[in-house]
């Protein structure tokens, strides 16, 4: 009895989902060293608190949205994610994308975009798309990281200068207007707090890297502002004492179509940054390897849950993940503890948190932006090749001038074009001398007079085909052309079509074309456009070059062609230009 097709489909879906959810191994991992994981989670929470507040404010939805994201998304991603060490929450990269969405669609639009992006991430996980994210070139990653750092720093200028955020979608425009407002009415108190907090973090990180100077600086700034009565240091303001009840009241089904583009951008960024962060965590440990599809699944669920509580879209956070690893975390219990500690702070210390000066949070994010830039890695990338340097600079500039999604697309397109150009330059088209060992002097004189052999090395594809295959049709004073194809590494339809055109043109001029060394893997594409049919006619395809040479000699003998010039053939190499 056959099984109904719908049952087969259901089983496949069930097996696919079962591979993405936590199993017994994850539970056993939690029991290895819970004390160390709890301590690591507490440390990460201390580091994450000012960042969650700051990124919430920067996104435009407020500090409470940042806290809700850190708590809800952090907990869900910790349980369902594909990395045991990943810490998730609001990030600077996501803030860069969210700011223009808030300006155009408002807070409800951002919540809807986050929900849609979460569904897309779950879909990507079901399609097993996680493995493809590893193909993002390193210069693109370094370029948008540098661009993000610049944008995060520029976004903090209004709060750091103590001015209201000016209108505008572009960060450069907003920054310029904020500087103009500050010049008209300077607020040296806010600027002083921002600079002091940033300086404490940067200097302290060099002096004692294990000490969370961000929270130390924020607490000190808050105390100084309250005790000293500095009215220029505007505080965060009232925060709710707890998380709101989950709700879908923000969802407007009529707006889903217009929000599809932003949702795709958010999903792409969440996938890219989360998998990049998980890879960084793998590199910092021995024996830890993340599951990219499970990571996408966990981030998808996190981004579905966060908007229900008023949170912004979340991703894996590289800085917090690095702190988690360095403090000895060994399982996902540490990331879960980080979320629980932040939840306790939300419920128990909201009145105290509300007193933190916005300028102090701006200082935290300014220092974070500076620390995101790995000067050594950038210098090495810029010195490696001109292509890598160009891709890096273009991606960084596009991130600042346009937005992150356009920047990644531009970086990938330019990197792909330069890679194709480099591959195409490796192709060679050589006229080669015939092998004297296979023929007598008289036979060789006959072959050398009327036969020319060309060897194709490397790829025969659209970026490399036209130059040398069209050059082939310009050969003169020959009766037979032998194409030695054993060294062709790859070919596509464009290259094969150009090859077919060259063969047909030579045949119309009365020049016979033979081929040798066609590899089995190339036959399908050659046959698809009729090249093999041309070569099979009258047996013009040979397994080896010596066989092709004998075939050419027999053809010339039948045609009655006699040598009339001394034997010999020059060897000329023509590099193929892209």
C-alpha positions as CSV (number, residue, x, y, z in Angstrom):
1,X,0.0,0.0,0.0
2,X,1.5,3.3,-1.1
3,X,1.9,6.2,1.4
4,X,-0.1,9.3,0.4
5,X,2.0,12.1,-0.9
6,X,0.9,14.6,1.7
7,X,2.1,12.2,4.4
8,X,5.5,11.9,2.7
9,X,5.7,15.7,2.6
10,X,4.7,16.1,6.2
11,X,7.4,13.6,7.3
12,X,10.0,15.5,5.3
13,X,9.0,18.8,7.0
14,X,9.0,17.1,10.4
15,X,12.5,15.7,9.8
16,X,13.7,19.1,8.6
17,X,12.3,20.9,11.7
18,X,13.6,18.2,14.1
19,X,17.1,18.7,12.9
20,X,16.9,22.4,13.8
21,X,15.5,22.2,17.4
22,X,17.6,21.5,20.5
23,X,18.3,17.9,21.4
24,X,19.6,15.8,24.2
25,X,23.2,16.9,23.5
26,X,22.3,20.5,24.1
27,X,20.8,19.6,27.5
28,X,23.9,17.5,28.5
29,X,26.1,20.4,27.5
30,X,24.4,22.7,30.1
31,X,25.5,20.4,33.0
32,X,29.2,20.4,32.2
33,X,30.2,23.5,34.2
34,X,27.2,25.6,35.1
35,X,29.0,27.7,37.6
36,X,31.4,29.0,35.0
37,X,28.6,29.6,32.5
38,X,26.6,31.5,35.1
39,X,29.6,33.8,35.9
40,X,30.2,34.4,32.1
41,X,26.5,35.2,31.6
42,X,26.6,37.8,34.4
43,X,29.7,39.4,33.0
44,X,28.1,39.6,29.5
45,X,25.0,41.1,30.9
46,X,27.0,43.9,32.6
47,X,28.6,44.7,29.2
48,X,25.4,44.3,27.3
49,X,23.3,46.7,29.4
50,X,24.6,50.0,28.1
51,X,24.8,48.7,24.6
52,X,21.2,47.5,24.6
53,X,20.1,50.9,25.9
54,X,22.3,52.8,23.5
55,X,21.2,50.8,20.4
56,X,17.6,51.1,21.4
57,X,17.9,54.9,21.6
58,X,19.8,55.0,18.3
59,X,17.2,52.9,16.5
60,X,14.6,55.5,17.3
61,X,12.3,53.2,19.3
62,X,13.8,54.1,22.7
63,X,15.9,52.4,25.4
64,X,13.0,50.1,26.4
65,X,13.0,48.6,22.9
66,X,16.7,47.8,23.2
67,X,16.2,46.1,26.6
68,X,13.2,44.1,25.3
69,X,15.3,42.9,22.4
70,X,18.2,41.9,24.6
71,X,16.0,40.0,26.9
72,X,13.5,38.3,24.5
73,X,15.7,37.8,21.4
74,X,18.7,37.0,23.6
75,X,16.9,34.2,25.4
76,X,15.2,32.7,22.3
77,X,18.4,32.7,20.3
78,X,20.3,31.2,23.2
79,X,18.0,28.2,23.3
80,X,17.4,27.6,19.6
81,X,20.5,29.0,18.0
82,X,23.2,27.0,16.3
83,X,26.1,28.2,18.4
84,X,26.6,27.3,22.0
85,X,28.5,30.6,22.6
86,X,26.6,33.1,20.6
87,X,25.1,36.1,22.4
88,X,22.3,37.9,20.5
89,X,20.6,41.3,20.9
90,X,20.4,44.7,19.3
91,X,23.5,45.6,17.3
92,X,25.0,48.6,15.7
93,X,24.8,47.1,12.2
94,X,21.1,46.6,12.6
95,X,20.6,50.1,13.9
96,X,22.2,51.4,10.7
97,X,19.4,49.7,8.7
98,X,16.6,50.5,11.1
99,X,17.0,54.3,11.3
100,X,15.7,55.0,7.8
101,X,12.9,52.5,8.3
102,X,11.8,54.3,11.4
103,X,11.9,57.6,9.6
104,X,9.7,56.3,6.8
105,X,7.4,53.8,8.4
106,X,7.4,54.7,12.1
107,X,7.8,52.3,15.1
108,X,5.0,50.0,14.0
109,X,6.7,49.6,10.6
110,X,10.0,48.5,12.3
111,X,8.1,45.9,14.4
112,X,6.4,44.5,11.3
113,X,9.7,44.4,9.4
114,X,11.3,42.5,12.3
115,X,8.5,39.9,12.3
116,X,8.7,39.5,8.5
117,X,12.4,39.1,8.7
118,X,12.1,36.5,11.4
119,X,9.8,34.4,9.2
120,X,12.2,34.8,6.3
121,X,15.1,33.6,8.4
122,X,13.2,30.5,9.4
123,X,12.5,29.8,5.8
124,X,16.2,30.1,4.9
125,X,16.9,27.6,7.7
126,X,14.4,25.2,6.3
127,X,16.0,25.6,2.9
128,X,19.4,24.9,4.4
129,X,20.8,28.2,3.1
130,X,23.2,28.8,6.0
131,X,26.2,27.2,4.2
132,X,26.1,29.8,1.4
133,X,26.8,32.7,3.7
134,X,30.5,31.6,4.0
135,X,31.1,32.7,0.4
136,X,31.0,36.4,1.3
137,X,34.5,37.7,0.5
138,X,36.7,39.0,3.4
139,X,37.1,42.5,1.8
140,X,33.4,42.9,1.7
141,X,33.1,41.9,5.4
142,X,35.9,44.2,6.4
143,X,34.5,47.0,4.3
144,X,31.0,47.0,5.7
145,X,32.4,46.5,9.3
146,X,34.5,49.7,8.8
147,X,31.5,51.5,7.3
148,X,29.2,50.3,10.1
149,X,31.7,51.6,12.7
150,X,31.7,55.0,11.0
151,X,27.9,55.2,10.8
152,X,27.5,54.1,14.5
153,X,29.9,56.8,15.5
154,X,28.2,59.5,13.4
155,X,24.8,58.5,14.7
156,X,25.9,59.3,18.2
157,X,26.9,62.9,17.4
158,X,23.5,64.5,18.3
159,X,23.3,62.9,21.7
160,X,27.0,63.4,22.3
161,X,26.6,67.1,21.6
162,X,23.4,67.4,23.6
163,X,21.2,68.6,20.7
164,X,17.9,67.2,19.5
165,X,18.3,64.8,16.6
166,X,17.8,66.8,13.3
167,X,15.5,65.7,10.6
168,X,17.0,63.6,7.8
169,X,17.5,60.1,6.4
170,X,21.2,60.2,5.7
171,X,23.6,60.0,8.6
172,X,26.0,62.5,7.1
173,X,23.3,65.1,6.7
174,X,22.0,64.5,10.2
175,X,25.5,64.8,11.6
176,X,26.2,68.0,9.8
177,X,23.0,69.6,11.0
178,X,23.7,68.4,14.6
179,X,27.2,70.1,14.5
180,X,25.5,73.3,13.2
181,X,23.0,73.3,16.1
182,X,25.9,72.7,18.6
183,X,27.8,75.6,17.1
184,X,24.9,77.9,17.6
185,X,24.3,76.9,21.2
186,X,27.2,74.7,22.6
187,X,26.3,72.1,25.3
188,X,29.8,71.4,26.7
189,X,28.3,69.3,29.5
190,X,26.9,66.6,27.2
191,X,30.1,66.7,25.1
192,X,32.2,66.3,28.2
193,X,30.3,63.3,29.4
194,X,30.5,61.6,26.0
195,X,34.2,62.2,25.7
196,X,34.9,61.1,29.2
197,X,33.0,57.9,29.0
198,X,34.6,57.0,25.6
199,X,38.0,57.8,27.0
200,X,37.5,55.6,30.1
201,X,36.4,52.7,27.9
202,X,39.2,53.0,25.4
203,X,42.0,53.6,27.9
204,X,40.6,51.0,30.4
205,X,40.4,48.3,27.7
206,X,44.2,48.7,27.2
207,X,45.0,48.8,30.9
208,X,42.6,46.0,32.2
209,X,40.9,44.2,29.2
210,X,38.9,41.9,31.5
211,X,37.2,44.8,33.4
212,X,33.8,45.9,32.0
213,X,34.7,49.6,31.9
214,X,31.5,50.5,29.9
215,X,29.3,49.9,32.9
216,X,31.8,51.5,35.3
217,X,31.9,54.6,33.2
218,X,28.1,54.8,32.8
219,X,27.6,54.4,36.5
220,X,30.2,57.1,37.3
221,X,28.7,59.5,34.7
222,X,25.2,59.0,36.1
223,X,26.3,59.7,39.7
224,X,28.3,62.8,38.6
225,X,25.3,64.1,36.6
226,X,22.9,63.6,39.5
227,X,25.1,64.9,42.3
228,X,26.6,67.7,40.3
229,X,23.2,68.9,39.0
230,X,24.4,69.0,35.4
231,X,21.2,69.9,33.6
232,X,22.9,69.7,30.2
233,X,23.2,65.9,30.6
234,X,19.7,64.8,29.6
235,X,18.8,61.4,31.0
236,X,17.1,58.5,29.2
237,X,13.8,59.2,30.8
238,X,11.1,57.0,32.3
239,X,11.3,53.3,31.5
240,X,8.5,50.7,32.1
241,X,9.2,48.5,35.1
242,X,8.9,45.2,33.1
243,X,8.2,43.9,29.6
244,X,4.9,44.6,27.9
245,X,2.5,41.8,27.3
246,X,3.0,40.1,23.9
247,X,0.8,41.7,21.2
248,X,0.3,41.8,17.4
249,X,-1.5,45.1,17.5
250,X,1.3,46.7,15.5
251,X,0.6,44.4,12.5
252,X,-1.1,46.0,9.5
253,X,-1.6,43.4,6.8
254,X,-2.2,46.2,4.2
255,X,1.4,47.4,4.7
256,X,3.2,44.1,4.2
257,X,3.8,44.7,0.5
258,X,5.5,48.0,1.0
259,X,7.6,46.6,3.9
260,X,8.8,43.5,1.9
261,X,12.0,45.3,0.7
262,X,13.1,46.5,4.1
263,X,12.3,43.1,5.6
264,X,14.5,41.3,3.0
265,X,17.3,43.8,3.9
266,X,16.9,43.1,7.7
267,X,16.8,39.4,7.2
268,X,19.9,39.4,5.0
269,X,21.8,41.5,7.5
270,X,20.6,39.4,10.5
271,X,21.8,36.2,8.7
272,X,25.1,37.6,7.6
273,X,26.1,39.2,10.9
274,X,24.8,36.3,13.0
275,X,26.8,33.7,11.0
276,X,29.8,35.9,11.0
277,X,29.7,36.3,14.7
278,X,29.2,32.5,15.2
279,X,32.3,31.9,13.0
280,X,34.3,34.4,15.1
281,X,33.3,32.4,18.2
282,X,34.4,29.1,16.6
283,X,37.8,30.7,15.8
284,X,38.2,31.7,19.5
285,X,37.7,28.2,20.8
286,X,38.8,24.6,20.3
287,X,36.2,22.0,19.4
288,X,33.2,24.4,19.0
289,X,31.5,24.5,15.6
290,X,28.2,26.2,15.0
291,X,25.4,24.8,12.8
292,X,24.6,27.6,10.3
293,X,21.1,26.4,9.6
294,X,20.2,26.1,13.3
295,X,21.7,29.5,13.8
296,X,19.4,31.0,11.1
297,X,16.4,29.1,12.7
298,X,17.2,30.5,16.2
299,X,17.6,34.0,14.9
300,X,14.4,33.7,13.0
301,X,12.5,32.7,16.1
302,X,14.2,35.4,18.1
303,X,13.1,38.0,15.5
304,X,9.6,36.7,15.5
305,X,9.4,36.9,19.3
306,X,11.1,40.3,19.9
307,X,8.5,42.5,18.0
308,X,5.7,41.0,20.1
309,X,7.3,42.6,23.1
310,X,8.2,45.9,21.4
311,X,11.7,44.9,20.5
312,X,13.7,45.8,17.4
313,X,15.3,43.2,15.1
314,X,18.2,41.3,16.6
315,X,21.3,39.6,15.4
316,X,24.3,37.8,16.9
317,X,26.5,40.4,18.5
318,X,30.2,39.9,17.9
319,X,31.5,42.1,20.8
320,X,29.2,40.4,23.4
321,X,29.9,37.0,21.9
322,X,33.7,37.6,22.2
323,X,33.3,38.7,25.9
324,X,31.2,35.5,26.5
325,X,34.0,33.3,25.1
326,X,36.8,35.2,26.9
327,X,35.1,34.8,30.2
328,X,35.0,31.0,30.0
329,X,31.5,30.2,28.7
330,X,31.2,26.6,27.6
331,X,27.5,26.3,26.7
332,X,24.4,28.2,25.8
333,X,23.6,28.6,29.5
334,X,25.8,31.6,29.6
335,X,23.9,33.5,26.9
336,X,20.6,32.5,28.5
337,X,21.9,33.8,31.9
338,X,22.8,37.1,30.2
339,X,19.2,37.5,29.1
340,X,17.8,36.6,32.5
341,X,20.0,39.1,34.3
342,X,18.9,41.8,31.9
343,X,15.3,40.8,32.6
344,X,15.9,41.2,36.3
345,X,17.4,44.7,35.7
346,X,14.3,45.6,33.7
347,X,11.9,44.6,36.4
348,X,13.9,45.7,39.5
349,X,16.1,48.7,38.4
350,X,14.2,50.5,35.7
351,X,14.0,53.8,37.8
352,X,17.8,53.8,38.2
353,X,18.5,53.0,34.6
354,X,16.2,55.8,33.5
355,X,18.6,58.3,35.2
356,X,21.6,57.4,32.8
357,X,22.6,60.4,30.7
358,X,22.0,60.0,27.0
359,X,25.5,61.5,26.4
360,X,27.0,58.7,28.5
361,X,25.4,56.1,26.3
362,X,26.6,58.0,23.2
363,X,30.1,57.8,24.6
364,X,29.7,54.0,25.1
365,X,28.7,53.6,21.4
366,X,31.5,56.0,20.2
367,X,34.1,53.8,22.0
368,X,32.4,50.7,20.6
369,X,32.6,52.1,17.1
370,X,36.3,52.8,17.5
371,X,36.9,49.3,18.9
372,X,35.1,47.7,16.0
373,X,37.9,48.8,13.6
374,X,40.7,46.2,13.5
375,X,43.5,48.4,12.2
376,X,45.9,45.5,11.7
377,X,43.4,43.6,9.6
378,X,42.5,46.6,7.6
379,X,46.1,47.5,6.9
380,X,46.8,43.9,5.8
381,X,43.8,43.8,3.5
382,X,44.7,47.1,1.9
383,X,48.2,45.9,1.2
384,X,47.3,42.5,-0.1
385,X,46.0,43.3,-3.6
386,X,44.6,46.3,-5.4
387,X,41.4,44.3,-6.0
388,X,40.9,43.6,-2.3
389,X,41.7,47.2,-1.4
390,X,39.2,48.5,-4.0
391,X,36.4,46.2,-2.8
392,X,37.0,47.2,0.8
393,X,37.0,50.9,0.2
394,X,34.0,50.8,-2.1
395,X,32.0,48.8,0.4
396,X,32.9,51.1,3.3
397,X,32.1,54.3,1.4
398,X,28.8,52.8,0.1
399,X,27.9,51.9,3.7
400,X,28.3,55.5,4.9
401,X,26.9,57.2,1.8
402,X,24.1,54.8,0.9
403,X,23.1,52.0,3.2
404,X,24.4,48.6,4.3
405,X,22.4,46.5,1.9
406,X,23.4,48.5,-1.1
407,X,27.0,48.4,0.2
408,X,27.0,44.6,0.4
409,X,25.5,44.3,-3.0
410,X,28.1,46.7,-4.5
411,X,30.9,44.9,-2.7
412,X,29.8,41.5,-4.0
413,X,29.3,42.7,-7.6
414,X,32.7,44.4,-7.7
415,X,34.4,41.5,-6.0
416,X,32.8,39.0,-8.4
417,X,33.7,41.1,-11.4
418,X,37.4,41.4,-10.3
419,X,37.5,37.7,-9.5
420,X,36.2,36.9,-13.0
421,X,38.8,39.2,-14.5
422,X,41.6,37.4,-12.5
423,X,40.3,34.0,-13.6
424,X,40.0,35.1,-17.2
425,X,43.7,36.4,-17.2
426,X,44.8,32.8,-16.3
427,X,43.5,31.5,-19.6
428,X,46.1,31.0,-22.3
429,X,45.9,30.3,-26.0
430,X,49.2,28.9,-27.4
431,X,50.3,27.9,-30.8
432,X,52.5,24.9,-30.1
433,X,55.1,23.1,-32.2
434,X,54.3,19.6,-33.4
435,X,56.0,16.7,-31.8
436,X,58.9,15.5,-34.0
437,X,59.2,12.2,-32.1
438,X,56.0,11.0,-33.7
439,X,57.0,11.6,-37.4
440,X,59.8,11.3,-39.8
441,X,61.6,14.4,-41.1
442,X,59.6,14.3,-44.4
443,X,56.3,13.8,-42.6
444,X,57.0,16.6,-40.2
445,X,57.9,19.0,-43.0
446,X,54.5,18.3,-44.5
447,X,52.7,18.8,-41.2
448,X,54.6,21.9,-40.2
449,X,53.8,23.5,-43.6
450,X,50.1,23.0,-43.5
451,X,49.1,22.3,-39.9
452,X,48.9,24.5,-36.8
453,X,48.1,23.2,-33.3
454,X,46.7,25.4,-30.6
455,X,46.5,24.5,-26.9
456,X,43.8,26.1,-24.7
457,X,44.8,26.3,-21.1
458,X,42.5,27.3,-18.3
459,X,38.8,28.4,-18.4
460,X,36.8,28.6,-21.6
461,X,33.9,30.8,-20.3
462,X,32.2,34.1,-21.1
463,X,34.9,36.3,-19.6
464,X,37.8,34.7,-21.4
465,X,36.5,33.1,-24.6
466,X,36.0,35.9,-27.2
467,X,39.5,37.2,-27.5
468,X,41.4,34.1,-28.2
469,X,38.7,32.1,-30.0
470,X,38.0,35.0,-32.4
471,X,41.7,35.4,-32.9
472,X,41.7,31.7,-33.9
473,X,39.6,32.5,-37.0
474,X,42.4,34.9,-38.3
475,X,45.0,32.1,-38.9
476,X,46.4,32.0,-42.4
477,X,48.3,29.7,-44.8
478,X,47.2,26.5,-43.0
479,X,45.0,23.6,-44.1
480,X,44.4,22.0,-40.7
481,X,43.9,23.4,-37.2
482,X,44.2,21.1,-34.2
483,X,42.6,22.2,-30.9
484,X,44.3,20.6,-27.9
485,X,41.6,20.8,-25.2
486,X,42.9,18.5,-22.5
487,X,43.9,21.5,-20.3
488,X,40.6,23.3,-20.4
489,X,39.6,23.6,-16.8
490,X,36.0,24.7,-17.2
491,X,33.7,25.9,-19.9
492,X,30.2,27.5,-20.1
493,X,27.6,28.0,-22.9
494,X,29.1,31.4,-24.0
495,X,32.6,29.9,-24.5
496,X,31.2,26.9,-26.3
497,X,29.1,29.1,-28.6
498,X,32.2,31.1,-29.5
499,X,34.1,27.9,-30.1
500,X,31.3,26.7,-32.4
501,X,31.3,30.0,-34.3
502,X,35.1,29.8,-34.8
503,X,35.0,26.2,-36.1
504,X,32.2,27.1,-38.6
505,X,34.2,30.2,-39.8
506,X,37.3,28.1,-40.4
507,X,35.4,25.4,-42.2
508,X,33.9,28.0,-44.5
509,X,37.5,29.1,-45.4
510,X,38.4,25.5,-46.2
511,X,40.4,24.9,-43.1
512,X,39.8,21.6,-41.4
513,X,39.4,21.7,-37.6
514,X,40.4,18.7,-35.5
515,X,40.1,18.4,-31.7
516,X,42.0,16.2,-29.2
517,X,41.7,15.6,-25.5
518,X,38.1,16.5,-24.9
519,X,37.4,15.6,-21.3
520,X,34.2,13.6,-20.3
521,X,32.9,16.4,-18.1
522,X,33.0,18.8,-21.0
523,X,31.0,16.7,-23.4
524,X,27.6,17.7,-22.1
525,X,28.0,21.4,-22.7
526,X,29.8,20.9,-26.0
527,X,27.0,18.6,-27.2
528,X,24.3,21.0,-26.0
529,X,25.2,23.6,-28.7
530,X,26.2,21.2,-31.4
531,X,30.0,21.5,-31.3
532,X,30.5,17.7,-30.9
533,X,28.2,17.1,-33.9
534,X,30.5,19.3,-35.9
535,X,33.7,17.6,-34.7
536,X,32.2,14.1,-35.1
537,X,31.6,14.7,-38.8
538,X,34.1,12.6,-40.7
539,X,35.8,11.7,-37.5
540,X,37.5,14.9,-36.5
541,X,37.6,14.3,-32.7
542,X,40.6,12.3,-31.3
543,X,41.5,11.1,-27.9
544,X,45.1,12.3,-28.1
545,X,47.1,14.9,-30.0
546,X,49.3,12.3,-31.8
547,X,46.2,10.6,-33.1
548,X,44.9,14.0,-34.3
549,X,48.2,14.7,-36.0
550,X,48.0,11.4,-37.9
551,X,44.5,12.1,-38.9
552,X,45.6,15.5,-40.2
553,X,48.4,13.9,-42.2
554,X,46.0,11.4,-43.8
555,X,43.6,14.2,-44.7
556,X,46.4,16.2,-46.3
557,X,47.6,13.2,-48.3
558,X,44.2,12.5,-49.6
559,X,43.9,16.2,-50.6
560,X,47.2,16.0,-52.4
561,X,48.8,18.9,-50.5
562,X,52.6,19.0,-50.8
563,X,55.2,20.9,-48.8
564,X,56.6,23.9,-50.5
565,X,58.5,25.7,-47.6
566,X,61.0,24.5,-45.0
567,X,59.7,22.8,-41.9
568,X,59.3,24.6,-38.7
569,X,56.8,26.3,-36.6
570,X,57.2,29.2,-34.2
571,X,55.7,29.1,-30.7
572,X,53.8,32.2,-29.7
573,X,51.9,32.8,-26.5
574,X,49.0,35.2,-26.4
575,X,47.8,36.1,-22.9
576,X,44.0,36.4,-22.9
577,X,42.7,39.7,-21.7
578,X,39.5,39.8,-19.7
